Amino acid sequence: MNTRVMIVDDNEFIRESVEILFQSEDIPIVIAEGGKECLDQLEAGFKGIILMDVMMPDMDGWDTIREIVARGLYDGNMILMLTAKREPDDKMEGIQVYVTDYVTKPFNPPELLDMVKYYATLLNEDPSSHESQ
């Protein structure tokens, strides 16, 4: 798999766990400790799958997605929420079109890996189908 994965989470244990999981499959991973670092990575040219936490200090996942869209950084990316929240909250309203899937923590590592591999094939098939309107 040549698609890169960015994990955006303020929890060091989650970041390290996901990093180890994906590195074991030789999947390139980028780490962002929060929304600002995520935006910096996207502005630096990151394209791929973003695993986004919802509950983060300063800028939560929903605000980060809004900023990604506002800055025109969504094209060529796919966002999967990876969060302890069992259900999306009201802040997702209006941006759900940019969220491809919603995975709750604790996650099943093989299932997360399979899901990301599946979405990577979709992202690589026709990137234009994932462009924002």
C-alpha positions in Angstrom: 0.0 0.0 0.0 1.5 3.3 -1.1 -1.1 5.5 0.5 0.1 7.5 3.5 -1.9 7.6 6.8 -2.0 10.5 9.2 -3.0 9.9 12.8 -4.4 13.1 14.4 -4.8 12.5 18.2 -3.6 14.2 21.3 -3.2 10.8 23.1 0.4 9.6 22.9 -0.6 6.0 23.5 -3.1 6.0 20.7 -0.7 7.7 18.3 2.1 5.1 19.1 -0.3 2.1 18.9 -1.6 3.1 15.5 1.9 3.9 14.3 3.2 0.5 15.4 0.2 -1.2 13.8 0.7 0.5 10.4 4.5 0.3 10.4 4.2 -3.5 10.9 2.5 -3.5 7.4 5.0 -1.0 5.9 2.3 1.6 5.6 3.8 5.1 5.8 2.4 7.1 8.7 2.5 10.7 9.7 1.8 11.9 13.2 -0.1 15.0 14.3 -0.7 15.7 17.9 -3.7 18.0 17.1 -5.6 20.0 14.6 -2.9 22.6 14.0 -0.2 20.0 13.2 -2.7 18.2 10.9 -3.2 21.5 9.0 0.5 22.0 8.8 1.0 18.5 7.4 -1.7 19.1 4.8 -0.3 22.5 3.8 3.1 20.8 3.4 1.5 18.4 0.8 0.2 15.4 2.7 -2.3 13.3 0.7 -3.9 10.1 2.0 -6.1 8.9 4.8 -6.5 10.9 7.9 -7.5 9.2 11.2 -9.0 12.1 13.1 -9.8 12.1 16.8 -12.8 14.3 17.9 -11.9 15.3 21.4 -8.7 17.3 21.4 -7.7 20.5 23.2 -7.5 23.8 21.3 -9.0 22.6 18.0 -11.3 19.5 18.1 -11.7 17.1 15.2 -14.8 18.8 13.8 -13.2 22.3 13.8 -10.1 20.8 12.2 -12.2 19.3 9.4 -14.0 22.7 8.9 -10.6 24.3 8.6 -9.3 21.7 6.2 -12.3 22.4 3.9 -12.1 26.2 4.3 -8.4 26.1 3.3 -9.0 23.9 0.3 -7.0 21.0 1.7 -9.5 18.2 1.4 -8.9 17.1 -2.1 -6.9 13.9 -2.4 -7.6 12.9 1.2 -10.1 10.8 3.0 -11.1 11.4 6.7 -11.9 8.6 9.1 -12.9 9.6 12.6 -11.1 7.5 15.3 -12.7 8.5 18.5 -13.9 7.5 22.0 -17.3 9.2 21.3 -19.8 6.5 20.5 -21.9 8.7 18.3 -21.2 11.9 16.3 -22.4 15.0 18.1 -24.1 18.1 16.7 -20.8 19.6 15.7 -20.6 17.2 12.8 -23.6 18.9 11.2 -22.7 20.3 7.8 -19.4 18.5 7.5 -20.6 14.8 7.4 -20.0 14.7 3.7 -16.2 15.0 4.4 -16.2 12.1 6.9 -15.9 8.7 5.2 -16.2 6.5 8.3 -16.5 6.6 12.1 -14.5 4.2 14.2 -14.8 4.1 18.0 -12.0 3.5 20.5 -11.0 1.0 21.7 -10.6 -0.2 18.1 -9.9 -3.7 16.8 -6.4 -3.4 15.2 -7.0 -5.9 12.3 -10.3 -4.3 11.5 -8.8 -0.8 11.5 -6.0 -2.0 9.3 -8.4 -3.7 6.8 -10.6 -0.6 6.8 -7.7 1.7 6.0 -6.4 -0.6 3.2 -9.9 -0.8 1.7 -10.3 3.0 1.7 -6.8 3.4 0.3 -7.8 1.3 -2.7 -10.8 3.6 -3.2 -8.7 6.7 -2.8 -6.2 5.4 -5.4 -8.8 4.3 -7.9 -10.3 7.7 -8.7 -9.0 10.6 -6.6 -11.4 13.0 -8.4 -14.4 11.2 -6.8 -13.2 12.4 -3.4 -12.8 16.1 -4.3 -14.9 18.6 -2.4 -17.6 20.5 -4.2 
